[in-house]
Amino acid sequence: MSKQERHSAIRELVGAESITSQDELRRKLIRRGFDVTQATLSRDIHELRLYKGPGGYAIPNGNGHAEQEEEPTIEELLGSFGLAVRQAHNQLVLRTTSGGAQPVALAIDHEAWSEVLGTLAGDDTILIICADSRHAAALRQKLERLIG
């Protein structure tokens, strides 16, 4: 089946019911005949710009589980999911609530902040790589303000 068919199925599944994890979404896609790996599904989630809210995955333009008409801002995401940030030389470790790391990392990537060289997200932790310690310190302060 094509990527377009898989994307349509993902939109349909996310719009129809609360899906709270990538693994749950992957299992539902497999039941529909899509042989999808976790890596492919992660790319699909990124391409569809899905984000994970309190009710599970949601489509930025609304899907019955999200009242919003557009993507949440970095301020909203960090205010909702951000817990703490720590610096280690040119790297930052940003802790989030469970399931919050990927949507927050995606939002950071979309901000295109000059301090950020790249992000790597798990379930509740984001590694942010900066060019040097000075850039990391400036970004740490910015993130701490946004977390509140």
Secondary structure per residue as TSV (DSSP state, phi and psi in degrees):
chain	resnum	aa	ss	phi	psi
A	1	M	-	360.0	151.4
A	2	S	-	-80.9	164.2
A	3	K	H	-60.7	-40.7
A	4	Q	H	-62.4	-40.8
A	5	E	H	-65.2	-40.2
A	6	R	H	-64.3	-43.7
A	7	H	H	-61.3	-41.1
A	8	S	H	-63.0	-41.7
A	9	A	H	-64.6	-40.2
A	10	I	H	-62.5	-47.1
A	11	R	H	-58.6	-43.2
A	12	E	H	-63.6	-46.0
A	13	L	H	-63.4	-46.8
A	14	V	H	-66.7	-34.9
A	15	G	H	-74.0	-23.5
A	16	A	H	-92.8	-26.9
A	17	E	S	-153.2	165.5
A	18	S	-	-79.0	119.3
A	19	I	-	-120.5	117.3
A	20	T	-	-102.1	-4.7
A	21	S	-	-148.1	157.8
A	22	Q	H	-63.0	-38.8
A	23	D	H	-63.8	-40.8
A	24	E	H	-62.3	-43.9
A	25	L	H	-64.2	-41.7
A	26	R	H	-61.5	-44.3
A	27	R	H	-62.3	-40.4
A	28	K	H	-66.3	-37.1
A	29	L	H	-67.3	-40.0
A	30	I	H	-61.6	-41.5
A	31	R	H	-61.7	-25.3
A	32	R	T	-91.1	4.7
A	33	G	T	96.6	8.4
A	34	F	-	-96.1	118.1
A	35	D	-	-86.1	94.1
A	36	V	-	-122.6	134.1
A	37	T	-	-89.2	166.4
A	38	Q	H	-62.3	-39.0
A	39	A	H	-64.8	-42.4
A	40	T	H	-64.4	-42.9
A	41	L	H	-64.1	-38.5
A	42	S	H	-60.5	-43.2
A	43	R	H	-63.2	-41.9
A	44	D	H	-60.9	-44.7
A	45	I	H	-60.5	-41.9
A	46	H	H	-64.6	-47.8
A	47	E	H	-64.3	-36.9
A	48	L	H	-81.2	-7.7
A	49	R	T	58.7	37.2
A	50	L	-	-68.7	149.7
A	51	Y	E	-131.1	160.2
A	52	K	E	-107.0	115.4
A	53	G	E	-109.5	-170.6
A	54	P	T	-60.1	-29.4
A	55	G	T	-95.1	10.2
A	56	G	E	107.9	-162.9
A	57	Y	E	-67.9	143.8
A	58	A	E	-139.5	153.8
A	59	I	-	-92.5	134.8
A	60	P	T	-52.8	-32.8
A	61	N	T	-89.9	13.0
A	62	G	-	96.9	141.9
A	63	N	-	-151.3	21.5
A	64	G	S	93.5	-24.7
A	65	H	S	-102.5	-12.1
A	66	A	-	-128.4	133.0
A	67	E	-	-84.0	-14.9
A	68	Q	-	-74.5	147.7
A	69	E	S	-97.0	-11.5
A	70	E	S	-141.3	170.8
A	71	E	-	-58.3	145.3
A	72	P	-	-66.9	149.3
A	73	T	-	-79.4	165.1
A	74	I	H	-60.2	-36.1
A	75	E	H	-62.8	-44.2
A	76	E	H	-65.4	-43.7
A	77	L	H	-65.7	-46.1
A	78	L	H	-68.1	-35.6
A	79	G	H	-64.9	-33.7
A	80	S	H	-86.2	-41.5
A	81	F	H	-109.6	-24.2
A	82	G	E	-70.6	136.9
A	83	L	E	-114.8	-51.4
A	84	A	E	-162.9	157.9
A	85	V	E	-134.8	137.7
A	86	R	E	-129.5	149.3
A	87	Q	E	-109.7	139.5
A	88	A	E	-134.6	96.9
A	89	H	T	57.6	-115.1
A	90	N	T	-95.0	12.1
A	91	Q	E	-120.4	148.7
A	92	L	E	-119.8	143.8
A	93	V	E	-115.0	114.6
A	94	L	E	-105.2	118.7
A	95	R	E	-92.6	139.0
A	96	T	E	-129.0	174.2
A	97	T	S	-67.2	163.0
A	98	S	T	-57.6	128.6
A	99	G	T	83.6	-1.7
A	100	G	-	-91.6	-12.9
A	101	A	H	-65.2	-44.3
A	102	Q	H	-66.4	-46.2
A	103	P	H	-65.3	-34.4
A	104	V	H	-68.8	-43.7
A	105	A	H	-61.8	-41.0
A	106	L	H	-61.2	-42.8
A	107	A	H	-64.5	-40.4
A	108	I	H	-62.6	-44.6
A	109	D	H	-59.3	-40.1
A	110	H	H	-73.4	-20.2
A	111	E	H	-69.8	-25.8
A	112	A	T	54.2	42.5
A	113	W	-	-65.7	137.9
A	114	S	T	-64.4	-25.1
A	115	E	T	-71.4	-23.2
A	116	V	E	-93.4	121.7
A	117	L	E	-88.7	-33.1
A	118	G	E	-178.6	164.0
A	119	T	E	-129.4	156.0
A	120	L	E	-140.0	121.5
A	121	A	E	-115.8	138.9
A	122	G	-	-104.4	-138.5
A	123	D	S	-87.0	-44.2
A	124	D	S	-133.1	16.1
A	125	T	E	-141.9	137.3
A	126	I	E	-122.6	131.1
A	127	L	E	-97.2	123.0
A	128	I	E	-114.3	122.9
A	129	I	E	-103.2	128.0
A	130	C	E	-114.0	166.4
A	131	A	S	-66.4	-37.7
A	132	D	S	-156.9	177.1
A	133	S	H	-63.4	-35.4
A	134	R	H	-63.1	-46.5
A	135	H	H	-64.6	-38.4
A	136	A	H	-64.1	-41.0
A	137	A	H	-64.9	-42.4
A	138	A	H	-63.8	-42.1
A	139	L	H	-69.1	-38.1
A	140	R	H	-57.8	-45.0
A	141	Q	H	-63.1	-41.3
A	142	K	H	-62.4	-45.6
A	143	L	H	-65.2	-40.5
A	144	E	H	-61.9	-39.9
A	145	R	H	-63.2	-42.8
A	146	L	H	-70.0	-33.4
A	147	I	H	-69.3	-36.9
A	148	G	-	94.9	360.0
